[in-house]
Amino acid sequence: MTALPSITVRLDDRAVALPAGATLAQLLEQERREPAAVATALNGRFVPRDARPATALSDGDVVLFFQPIVGG
């Protein structure tokens, strides 16, 4: 039996394994995080909520989840 290809990303200073081709939206789901309650950054760049399903992750990527800032 051959193992499926996987990648490892850094999420908030810990390693997380994902299937190759996983997206930022799938990582949120795996981590059981409410998409509307968290802001995301990939390799230091903000990723808008509507772009997460199309944002593929690669081995070694650095992902941050943080509280969105609201106000003016």
TORBA-166870 format. One record per residue (C-alpha): x, y, z; residue number from 1; chain; residue in three letters. Coordinates in pm, whole numbers, plus 50000, padded with zeros to 5 digits. Each point is the difference from the previous one (the first is absolute). Example, Ala and Ser with C-alpha at 12.3 -4.5 7.8 and 13.67 -1.06 7.14 Angstrom:
// residues 2
u;v;w;i;ch;aa
51230;49550;50780;1;A;ALA
50137;50344;49934;2;A;SER
***
This chain:
// residues 72
u;v;w;i;ch;aa
50000;50000;50000;1;A;MET
50137;50341;49902;2;A;THR
49956;50295;50233;3;A;ALA
49826;50303;49855;4;A;LEU
50229;50298;49944;5;A;PRO
49991;50246;50287;6;A;SER
50139;50340;50092;7;A;ILE
50091;50160;50329;8;A;THR
49920;50364;50074;9;A;VAL
50081;50211;50305;10;A;ARG
49681;50119;50172;11;A;LEU
50044;50238;50291;12;A;ASP
50346;49852;50078;13;A;ASP
49907;49632;49969;14;A;ARG
50029;49750;49717;15;A;ALA
49677;49881;49838;16;A;VAL
49984;49720;49742;17;A;ALA
49753;50032;49712;18;A;LEU
49933;49811;49679;19;A;PRO
50187;50140;49701;20;A;ALA
49782;50255;49821;21;A;GLY
49818;50110;50317;22;A;ALA
49866;50355;50011;23;A;THR
49992;50260;50273;24;A;LEU
49623;49938;50036;25;A;ALA
50066;49628;50058;26;A;GLN
50258;50082;50267;27;A;LEU
49743;50215;50183;28;A;LEU
49754;49710;49985;29;A;GLU
50258;49748;50122;30;A;GLN
50084;50229;50292;31;A;GLU
49628;50049;50078;32;A;ARG
50027;50377;49972;33;A;ARG
49696;50207;49906;34;A;GLU
50092;50174;49672;35;A;PRO
49821;50323;50091;36;A;ALA
50168;50021;50341;37;A;ALA
50361;49994;49884;38;A;VAL
50222;50197;49764;39;A;ALA
50273;49818;49809;40;A;THR
50347;50070;49867;41;A;ALA
50212;49779;49777;42;A;LEU
50376;50058;49998;43;A;ASN
49949;50347;50148;44;A;GLY
49726;50112;49760;45;A;ARG
49637;50049;50098;46;A;PHE
49758;49762;49824;47;A;VAL
49639;50127;49974;48;A;PRO
49726;49761;50109;49;A;ARG
49861;49957;49648;50;A;ASP
50345;49904;49864;51;A;ALA
50061;49714;50245;52;A;ARG
49833;49720;49796;53;A;PRO
50227;50079;49702;54;A;ALA
50318;50051;50206;55;A;THR
50201;49678;49968;56;A;ALA
50256;49927;50268;57;A;LEU
50352;49872;49933;58;A;SER
50247;49810;50211;59;A;ASP
50176;50242;50237;60;A;GLY
49739;50278;49982;61;A;ASP
49949;50209;50314;62;A;VAL
49636;50064;50094;63;A;VAL
49873;50232;50272;64;A;LEU
49649;50013;50143;65;A;PHE
49921;50320;50187;66;A;PHE
49710;50207;50131;67;A;GLN
49864;50238;49738;68;A;PRO
50016;50364;50102;69;A;ILE
49668;50179;49977;70;A;VAL
49941;50369;50035;71;A;GLY
50094;50326;49847;72;A;GLY
***
